[in-house]
Amino acid sequence: MDVNGTRGATFDTQNDPNYATFEEGEAAFISLLRRQKVQPDWSWEQTMRATIKDPQYRALKDPKDRKAAFEKYAVEVRLQEKDRAKERLAKLRTDFGTMLRRHPEIKHYTRWKTARPIIEGETIFRSTNDDTERKQLFEEYIIELKKTHIEREAVTRKSAMDELVHILKGLDLEPYTRWAEAHNMIQSDTKFSEDSKFQTLSKSDILTAFENHIKSLERTFNDERQREKNSKVRRERQNRDRFIDLLTELKAAGKIKAGTKWMTIHPNIKDDPRYTNMLGQPGSTPLDLFWDVVEEEERALRLIRNDVYDVLEDKRYEITPKTTLPEFQSLMSTDRRTGNLLPETLSLIFARLHEKVVRRSEDDKHASERHQRRAIDALRSRIKHLSSPPVTASTPWETVRPQIAHLDEFKALDSDDLRRQAFERVIRRLREKEDDVPERSGKRDRRNGHYEREQHHHRTRTPDLDIYEAERRKAMADRERQYNYKSGATGLSPPPSSLPPHRNRSRDRHERLGSRGERRPHR
């Protein structure tokens, strides 16, 4: 029995080969497998039957080593076969590609069923019997053709796009040019229509190139506008700086100081380029810059004015409307805080202080006059409402005076002339009312007679039946009652004035002026 449990022949072990190393024995065993042409797909049992009678079979003593050497041999053989197949396929691919290139009628879009009849008579075509392999090699060649075609088309398209950019630059387009207008201009260009490489461009490609060109024009246009804007801003700033220098010169010359008016310096600068260049530009105007300089002078003057206030307070000196400038300057010269001030500065401060005092005096005078008018109106109202006896148009002042002498309104007035003025206004008003009574009575009689004739005239007619007459009368009565309640009326119609409308208005105005005429301040 052998190591695998199979019965075999008996061999003489004395003639077994002996090798000094395991590697030599393994190499002898693998050499045996090659001589016996053992295939890599054989089983181990099949291999033993083919090699067991050879003395080299026992070059490896251990059966496990023999099987491992066989497996190693099978792996090597398979790798060698695969390499030979690759070499064969590579050579076949090269030859097959050379064969296909000799047929220019085969394009990148040609199919296998179209190309097979063309190349089946070639020797290289018959060098392999595997039709799948032939088709695979053909497909690889077509893929290569397509790749080459795409690369060539990309180069042509890029060249066409570059040429199109040059054409667009030569068309003198504007940033706001429409696509329809630009497309017609491109199509009518001679170079574009005659060169075949532009046929590779689609309408979308042309539109993309147009959009990129328009964006470039817009960017250039915006950059130019920004440069112009920056230049304009810089020029305007320089104009303002030059005008400020002009104002500084006028200030140093004493022509601009606190209280200086624009109309004072305008004649001096109206023809100066530093002023005329400022006109019309946005931002601060010449007048604004002028007031800035004046405001600085005003701030400096306020500090000096505070010292003047301190001197006046320390000296307990009060400026009155009758105070003169020499008096003021003499007072200021006695104090070390104001003794060194310029006469122009002292004159300006005095003018403002004196103006303020005069204005306050006038305001006090107007307030006194307003208070006096109100006191006269109050006394006139008390005289008007005397009841024991009431005042009439013929009542003399001597009769009324004792009746009102105890009143606060009487005491509020300082002189009898003012009290008598209030009394005369009451008398004048009473006389005007007496003059108005006859005219109003005559007009009322005329109105009543007309009313009676109307009533008589209506009684001669037969009235129509009106079912809503009672409701209308009730609504009218409600409206009249509400009106009388709101206005405080007594229910009696006031007698109409006999004066014309314009005379009534004139009389009312005269009365208002008579009662309030003193209130308006006189400047």
C-alpha positions as CSV (number, residue, x, y, z in Angstrom):
1,M,0.0,0.0,0.0
2,D,1.3,3.6,-0.8
3,V,0.9,6.6,1.4
4,N,-2.5,7.4,-0.2
5,G,-3.8,3.9,0.6
6,T,-3.6,2.6,-3.0
7,R,-1.9,-0.6,-3.8
8,G,1.2,-0.2,-6.0
9,A,4.2,-2.0,-7.2
10,T,7.2,-2.6,-4.9
11,F,10.3,-0.6,-5.7
12,D,13.9,-1.1,-4.7
13,T,14.6,1.7,-2.2
14,Q,18.3,1.2,-2.6
15,N,18.3,3.1,-5.9
16,D,16.3,6.2,-4.6
17,P,18.0,9.5,-5.4
18,N,19.5,11.4,-2.6
19,Y,19.9,15.2,-2.6
20,A,21.9,17.2,-0.3
21,T,19.2,19.9,0.3
22,F,15.5,20.1,0.2
23,E,15.5,22.7,-2.6
24,E,17.5,20.4,-4.9
25,G,15.0,17.6,-4.3
26,E,12.1,20.0,-4.9
27,A,13.7,21.2,-8.2
28,A,14.2,17.5,-9.3
29,F,10.6,16.7,-8.6
30,I,9.3,19.8,-10.5
31,S,11.6,18.8,-13.4
32,L,9.9,15.4,-13.4
33,L,6.4,17.1,-13.6
34,R,7.5,19.1,-16.6
35,R,8.9,16.0,-18.4
36,Q,5.7,14.2,-17.8
37,K,3.8,17.2,-19.1
38,V,1.6,17.4,-16.1
39,Q,-1.2,19.9,-16.6
40,P,-2.0,22.5,-13.9
41,D,-5.6,21.4,-13.9
42,W,-4.8,17.8,-13.1
43,S,-5.7,16.3,-9.7
44,W,-3.0,15.0,-7.3
45,E,-4.1,11.4,-7.8
46,Q,-3.8,11.8,-11.6
47,T,-0.4,13.3,-11.2
48,M,0.8,10.4,-9.0
49,R,-0.3,7.8,-11.5
50,A,1.7,9.5,-14.2
51,T,4.9,10.0,-12.2
52,I,5.1,7.3,-9.5
53,K,7.2,4.9,-11.5
54,D,9.9,7.4,-12.1
55,P,12.8,7.3,-9.6
56,Q,12.7,11.1,-9.4
57,Y,9.3,10.8,-7.8
58,R,11.1,9.9,-4.6
59,A,13.4,12.9,-4.7
60,L,11.2,14.3,-1.9
61,K,10.7,11.7,0.8
62,D,7.7,13.2,2.5
63,P,4.4,12.8,0.5
64,K,3.2,16.1,1.9
65,D,6.2,17.9,0.3
66,R,5.5,16.2,-3.0
67,K,1.9,17.5,-3.0
68,A,3.1,21.0,-2.0
69,A,5.7,21.0,-4.8
70,F,2.9,19.9,-7.2
71,E,0.7,22.8,-6.2
72,K,3.6,25.2,-6.5
73,Y,4.3,23.8,-10.0
74,A,0.6,24.2,-11.0
75,V,0.6,27.9,-9.9
76,E,3.8,28.6,-11.9
77,V,2.4,26.9,-15.0
78,R,-0.8,28.9,-14.8
79,L,1.1,32.2,-14.5
80,Q,3.3,31.3,-17.5
81,E,0.2,30.4,-19.5
82,K,-1.4,33.7,-18.6
83,D,1.7,35.6,-19.5
84,R,1.9,33.8,-22.9
85,A,-1.8,34.6,-23.5
86,K,-1.2,38.3,-22.7
87,E,1.8,38.4,-25.1
88,R,-0.2,36.7,-27.8
89,L,-3.2,39.1,-27.3
90,A,-0.9,42.1,-27.2
91,K,0.7,41.1,-30.5
92,L,-2.7,40.3,-32.0
93,R,-4.0,43.7,-30.8
94,T,-1.1,45.5,-32.5
95,D,-1.5,43.5,-35.7
96,F,-5.3,43.9,-35.6
97,G,-5.0,47.7,-35.2
98,T,-2.5,47.9,-38.0
99,M,-4.9,45.9,-40.2
100,L,-7.9,48.2,-39.3
101,R,-5.9,51.4,-40.0
102,R,-5.4,50.2,-43.6
103,H,-9.1,50.6,-44.0
104,P,-9.9,54.3,-43.8
105,E,-13.5,53.6,-44.5
106,I,-13.8,52.4,-40.9
107,K,-14.7,55.4,-38.8
108,H,-15.2,56.0,-35.2
109,Y,-18.9,55.4,-35.6
110,T,-18.6,52.2,-37.6
111,R,-20.2,49.0,-36.1
112,W,-18.8,45.5,-36.0
113,K,-21.4,44.1,-38.3
114,T,-20.5,46.7,-40.9
115,A,-16.7,46.2,-40.5
116,R,-16.6,42.4,-40.4
117,P,-17.3,41.8,-44.1
118,I,-14.6,44.4,-44.9
119,I,-11.8,42.7,-42.9
120,E,-12.7,39.0,-42.8
121,G,-10.4,38.3,-45.8
122,E,-7.3,39.6,-44.0
123,T,-4.7,37.1,-42.8
124,I,-4.6,38.7,-39.3
125,F,-8.3,38.3,-39.1
126,R,-7.9,34.5,-39.6
127,S,-5.0,34.3,-37.1
128,T,-7.6,33.7,-34.3
129,N,-10.7,31.6,-34.4
130,D,-12.4,33.4,-31.5
131,D,-14.9,35.7,-32.9
132,T,-15.5,37.3,-29.5
133,E,-11.8,38.1,-29.3
134,R,-12.0,39.7,-32.8
135,K,-15.0,41.8,-31.8
136,Q,-13.3,42.9,-28.6
137,L,-10.2,44.0,-30.5
138,F,-12.4,45.9,-32.9
139,E,-14.3,47.7,-30.1
140,E,-11.0,48.7,-28.5
141,Y,-9.9,50.2,-31.8
142,I,-13.2,52.1,-32.2
143,I,-12.8,53.5,-28.7
144,E,-9.4,54.7,-29.6
145,L,-10.8,56.3,-32.8
146,K,-13.5,58.0,-30.7
147,K,-11.1,59.3,-28.2
148,T,-8.9,60.7,-31.0
149,H,-11.9,62.3,-32.7
150,I,-13.0,63.9,-29.5
151,E,-9.6,65.3,-28.8
152,R,-9.3,66.6,-32.3
153,E,-12.8,68.1,-32.1
154,A,-11.9,69.8,-28.8
155,V,-8.8,71.3,-30.3
156,T,-10.8,72.6,-33.2
157,R,-13.6,73.9,-31.0
158,K,-11.1,75.7,-28.8
159,S,-9.5,77.3,-31.8
160,A,-12.9,78.3,-33.1
161,M,-13.8,79.8,-29.7
162,D,-10.6,81.8,-29.6
163,E,-11.2,83.1,-33.1
164,L,-14.8,83.9,-32.1
165,V,-13.6,86.0,-29.2
166,H,-11.4,88.0,-31.7
167,I,-14.4,88.4,-34.0
168,L,-16.5,89.7,-31.1
169,K,-13.9,92.2,-30.1
170,G,-13.8,93.5,-33.7
171,L,-17.6,94.0,-33.8
172,D,-17.5,97.1,-31.5
173,L,-20.3,95.9,-29.3
174,E,-21.6,97.9,-26.3
175,P,-22.2,96.6,-22.8
176,Y,-26.0,96.9,-23.4
177,T,-26.0,95.2,-26.9
178,R,-28.8,92.6,-27.2
179,W,-28.1,88.9,-28.1
180,A,-30.4,89.0,-31.1
181,E,-28.6,92.0,-32.6
182,A,-25.2,90.5,-31.8
183,H,-26.1,87.1,-33.3
184,N,-27.1,88.7,-36.6
185,M,-23.8,90.6,-36.6
186,I,-21.8,87.4,-36.0
187,Q,-23.6,85.5,-38.7
188,S,-23.0,88.2,-41.2
189,D,-19.3,88.3,-40.5
190,T,-17.3,87.0,-43.5
191,K,-14.6,85.2,-41.5
192,F,-17.2,83.4,-39.4
193,S,-19.3,82.3,-42.4
194,E,-16.4,81.1,-44.6
195,D,-14.3,79.2,-42.0
196,S,-15.5,75.6,-41.6
197,K,-14.1,75.2,-38.0
198,F,-16.9,77.5,-36.8
199,Q,-19.4,74.8,-37.8
200,T,-18.2,72.8,-34.8
201,L,-19.7,75.5,-32.5
202,S,-23.3,75.2,-31.4
203,K,-25.6,78.2,-30.8
204,S,-25.1,77.7,-27.1
205,D,-21.3,78.0,-27.5
206,I,-21.7,81.2,-29.4
207,L,-24.1,82.5,-26.8
208,T,-21.6,81.6,-24.0
209,A,-18.8,83.5,-25.8
210,F,-21.1,86.5,-26.3
211,E,-22.1,86.5,-22.6
212,N,-18.4,86.3,-21.5
213,H,-17.6,89.2,-23.9
214,I,-20.4,91.3,-22.6
215,K,-19.4,90.6,-19.0
216,S,-15.9,91.8,-19.9
217,L,-17.3,94.9,-21.5
218,E,-19.4,95.6,-18.4
219,R,-16.5,95.1,-16.1
220,T,-14.4,97.5,-18.2
221,F,-17.2,100.0,-18.3
222,N,-17.8,99.8,-14.6
223,D,-14.1,100.1,-13.9
224,E,-14.0,103.2,-16.1
225,R,-17.0,104.7,-14.4
226,Q,-15.4,104.0,-11.0
227,R,-12.2,105.7,-12.1
228,E,-14.2,108.7,-13.3
229,K,-16.1,108.8,-10.0
230,N,-12.9,108.6,-7.9
231,S,-11.4,111.3,-10.1
232,K,-14.4,113.5,-9.6
233,V,-14.5,112.9,-5.8
234,R,-10.8,113.7,-5.6
235,R,-11.2,116.9,-7.7
236,E,-14.2,118.0,-5.6
237,R,-12.1,117.4,-2.4
238,Q,-9.3,119.4,-3.8
239,N,-11.7,122.3,-4.7
240,R,-13.0,122.2,-1.1
241,D,-9.5,122.3,0.3
242,R,-8.5,125.2,-1.9
243,F,-11.7,127.1,-0.9
244,I,-10.9,126.4,2.8
245,D,-7.5,127.8,2.2
246,L,-9.1,130.9,0.7
247,L,-11.3,131.3,3.8
248,T,-8.3,130.8,6.0
249,E,-6.6,133.7,4.2
250,L,-9.6,135.9,4.7
251,K,-9.7,135.0,8.3
252,A,-6.0,135.8,8.8
253,A,-6.6,139.2,7.0
254,G,-9.4,139.9,9.5
255,K,-12.2,139.8,6.9
256,I,-13.9,136.9,8.6
257,K,-14.6,136.9,12.3
258,A,-17.5,136.3,14.6
259,G,-20.7,137.8,13.3
260,T,-19.4,138.3,9.7
261,K,-22.2,137.9,7.1
262,W,-21.8,136.1,3.8
263,M,-22.9,139.1,1.9
264,T,-19.9,140.9,3.4
265,I,-17.2,138.7,1.9
266,H,-19.0,137.5,-1.3
267,P,-17.9,140.5,-3.3
268,N,-14.3,139.8,-2.4
269,I,-14.4,136.1,-3.6
270,K,-17.0,136.0,-6.4
271,D,-14.4,136.1,-9.1
272,D,-11.8,133.9,-7.4
273,P,-11.3,130.5,-9.1
274,R,-11.1,128.8,-5.8
275,Y,-14.7,129.9,-5.2
276,T,-16.1,129.4,-8.7
277,N,-14.8,125.9,-8.9
278,M,-16.9,125.0,-5.8
279,L,-20.1,126.1,-7.4
280,G,-22.5,123.3,-8.5
281,Q,-20.6,120.4,-7.0
282,P,-22.3,118.1,-4.4
283,G,-21.4,118.0,-0.7
284,S,-20.6,121.0,1.4
285,T,-21.3,124.3,-0.3
286,P,-19.2,127.4,-0.1
287,L,-21.7,128.8,2.3
288,D,-21.5,125.8,4.6
289,L,-17.7,126.0,4.7
290,F,-18.0,129.7,5.4
291,W,-20.4,129.1,8.3
292,D,-18.0,126.5,9.7
293,V,-15.2,129.1,9.9
294,V,-17.6,131.7,11.5
295,E,-18.7,129.1,14.0
296,E,-15.1,128.5,15.0
297,E,-14.8,132.3,15.5
298,E,-18.0,132.2,17.5
299,R,-16.7,129.5,19.8
300,A,-13.6,131.6,20.4
301,L,-15.7,134.7,21.0
302,R,-17.9,132.8,23.6
303,L,-14.8,132.1,25.7
304,I,-14.0,135.9,25.7
305,R,-17.6,136.7,26.3
306,N,-17.6,134.5,29.4
307,D,-14.7,136.6,30.8
308,V,-16.6,139.8,30.0
309,Y,-19.6,138.4,32.0
310,D,-17.3,137.6,34.9
311,V,-15.9,141.1,34.9
312,L,-19.5,142.6,34.7
313,E,-20.5,140.4,37.6
314,D,-17.5,141.2,39.7
315,K,-17.9,145.0,39.0
316,R,-21.6,144.7,39.6
317,Y,-22.2,146.7,36.5
318,E,-25.4,146.4,34.5
319,I,-25.7,147.3,30.9
320,T,-28.8,149.4,30.1
321,P,-30.2,150.7,26.8
322,K,-28.5,154.0,27.5
323,T,-25.0,152.5,28.1
324,T,-22.4,153.6,25.4
325,L,-19.5,151.8,23.9
326,P,-16.8,154.1,25.4
327,E,-18.2,153.4,28.8
328,F,-18.1,149.7,28.2
329,Q,-14.5,149.8,26.9
330,S,-13.4,151.9,29.8
331,L,-14.8,149.4,32.2
332,M,-13.2,146.4,30.5
333,S,-9.8,148.1,30.4
334,T,-9.7,148.2,34.2
335,D,-9.5,144.4,34.5
336,R,-6.5,142.2,33.5
337,R,-8.8,139.5,32.0
338,T,-10.2,141.9,29.4
339,G,-7.7,144.7,29.3
340,N,-5.8,143.3,26.3
341,L,-8.8,142.5,24.1
342,L,-9.0,144.1,20.7
343,P,-11.3,147.0,20.3
344,E,-13.2,145.2,17.5
345,T,-13.8,142.2,19.7
346,L,-15.1,144.4,22.6
347,S,-17.3,146.3,20.1
348,L,-18.8,143.1,18.8
349,I,-19.5,141.8,22.3
350,F,-21.0,145.1,23.4
351,A,-23.2,145.3,20.4
352,R,-24.6,141.9,21.1
353,L,-25.1,142.6,24.8
354,H,-26.7,146.0,24.2
355,E,-29.0,144.5,21.5
356,K,-30.0,141.8,24.0
357,V,-30.8,144.4,26.7
358,V,-32.8,146.5,24.2
359,R,-34.7,143.5,23.1
360,R,-35.5,142.5,26.7
361,S,-36.6,146.1,27.4
362,E,-39.0,146.0,24.4
363,D,-40.3,142.6,25.4
364,D,-41.0,143.9,28.9
365,K,-42.8,147.0,27.4
366,H,-44.9,144.8,25.2
367,A,-45.8,142.5,28.1
368,S,-46.8,145.6,30.2
369,E,-49.0,146.9,27.4
370,R,-50.6,143.4,26.9
371,H,-51.3,143.3,30.7
372,Q,-52.8,146.8,30.5
373,R,-55.1,145.9,27.6
374,R,-56.3,142.8,29.5
375,A,-57.0,145.0,32.6
376,I,-58.9,147.5,30.5
377,D,-61.0,144.6,28.9
378,A,-61.7,143.2,32.4
379,L,-62.9,146.6,33.7
380,R,-65.0,147.1,30.6
381,S,-66.7,143.8,31.2
382,R,-67.5,144.7,34.8
383,I,-68.9,148.1,33.7
384,K,-71.0,146.4,31.0
385,H,-72.6,144.0,33.5
386,L,-73.5,146.6,36.2
387,S,-77.1,146.2,37.3
388,S,-77.8,148.7,40.0
389,P,-78.4,150.9,38.0
390,P,-77.3,149.5,34.6
391,V,-75.1,151.6,32.4
392,T,-76.8,153.3,29.5
393,A,-75.6,155.3,26.6
394,S,-76.3,158.6,28.5
395,T,-74.7,157.6,31.8
396,P,-71.8,159.9,32.7
397,W,-68.4,158.7,33.9
398,E,-68.8,160.6,37.2
399,T,-71.9,158.4,38.0
400,V,-70.2,155.1,37.2
401,R,-66.9,155.8,38.9
402,P,-68.1,155.5,42.5
403,Q,-69.9,152.2,41.6
404,I,-66.6,150.5,40.4
405,A,-64.0,152.2,42.6
406,H,-64.0,149.2,45.0
407,L,-63.5,146.6,42.3
408,D,-60.1,144.8,41.8
409,E,-60.4,145.5,38.1
410,F,-60.6,149.3,38.8
411,K,-57.5,149.1,41.1
412,A,-55.5,147.1,38.6
413,L,-55.3,150.2,36.3
414,D,-52.9,152.9,37.4
415,S,-54.6,156.0,36.0
416,D,-58.1,157.4,35.5
417,D,-57.4,157.9,31.8
418,L,-57.2,154.1,31.3
419,R,-60.3,153.5,33.5
420,R,-62.1,156.2,31.5
421,Q,-61.0,154.5,28.3
422,A,-62.7,151.3,29.4
423,F,-65.9,153.2,30.2
424,E,-65.9,155.0,26.9
425,R,-65.7,151.7,25.0
426,V,-68.8,150.5,26.8
427,I,-70.7,153.7,26.0
428,R,-69.6,153.6,22.3
429,R,-70.9,150.1,22.0
430,L,-74.2,150.9,23.6
431,R,-74.7,153.9,21.2
432,E,-74.0,151.6,18.2
433,K,-76.6,149.2,19.4
434,E,-79.2,152.0,19.8
435,D,-78.5,153.1,16.2
436,D,-79.0,149.6,15.0
437,V,-82.5,149.1,16.6
438,P,-84.7,151.1,14.2
439,E,-83.3,149.5,11.1
440,R,-83.7,146.0,12.6
441,S,-87.3,146.8,13.6
442,G,-88.2,148.0,10.1
443,K,-86.7,144.9,8.5
444,R,-88.6,142.7,11.0
445,D,-91.9,144.3,10.1
446,R,-91.2,143.9,6.4
447,R,-90.4,140.3,7.0
448,N,-93.5,139.7,9.1
449,G,-95.7,141.3,6.5
450,H,-94.3,139.1,3.8
451,Y,-94.8,136.1,6.0
452,E,-98.5,137.0,6.5
453,R,-99.0,137.4,2.8
454,E,-97.4,134.0,2.2
455,Q,-99.6,132.5,4.9
456,H,-102.7,134.1,3.3
457,H,-101.6,132.9,-0.2
458,H,-101.0,129.4,1.0
459,R,-104.5,129.3,2.6
460,T,-106.1,129.9,-0.7
461,R,-104.5,126.7,-2.2
462,T,-105.7,123.2,-1.6
463,P,-102.8,121.3,-0.1
464,D,-101.9,117.9,-1.4
465,L,-102.1,114.9,0.9
466,D,-98.7,114.1,2.2
467,I,-98.5,110.9,4.4
468,Y,-94.9,111.8,5.5
469,E,-95.6,115.4,6.6
470,A,-96.0,114.5,10.3
471,E,-92.6,112.6,10.3
472,R,-90.8,115.5,8.6
473,R,-92.2,118.0,11.0
474,K,-91.1,115.9,14.0
475,A,-87.6,115.5,12.5
476,M,-87.3,119.3,12.0
477,A,-88.4,120.0,15.5
478,D,-85.8,117.5,16.9
479,R,-83.0,119.1,14.9
480,E,-84.1,122.6,16.0
481,R,-84.2,121.5,19.7
482,Q,-80.7,119.9,19.4
483,Y,-79.3,123.1,17.8
484,N,-80.8,125.3,20.5
485,Y,-79.4,123.0,23.2
486,K,-75.9,123.1,21.8
487,S,-75.8,126.9,21.1
488,G,-77.6,127.9,24.3
489,A,-80.3,129.8,22.3
490,T,-83.5,131.0,23.9
491,G,-85.8,130.0,21.0
492,L,-86.2,133.5,19.8
493,S,-84.8,134.6,16.4
494,P,-82.3,137.4,16.8
495,P,-83.2,140.6,15.0
496,P,-81.4,141.0,11.7
497,S,-78.9,143.8,11.4
498,S,-79.9,146.6,9.2
499,L,-76.3,147.4,8.2
500,P,-74.9,146.0,4.9
501,P,-72.6,142.9,5.3
502,H,-69.5,144.9,4.6
503,R,-70.5,147.5,7.2
504,N,-71.1,144.8,9.8
505,R,-67.7,143.3,9.2
506,S,-66.1,146.8,9.4
507,R,-67.9,147.4,12.7
508,D,-66.8,144.1,14.1
509,R,-63.3,144.7,13.1
510,H,-63.4,148.2,14.7
511,E,-64.7,146.6,17.9
512,R,-62.0,144.0,17.9
513,L,-59.3,146.6,17.3
514,G,-60.8,148.8,19.9
515,S,-60.5,146.1,22.5
516,R,-57.3,144.5,21.4
517,G,-55.6,147.2,19.3
518,E,-53.0,147.9,21.9
519,R,-51.8,144.3,21.9
520,R,-49.9,144.4,18.6
521,P,-46.2,145.3,19.3
522,H,-44.8,148.2,17.5
523,R,-41.3,147.8,16.2
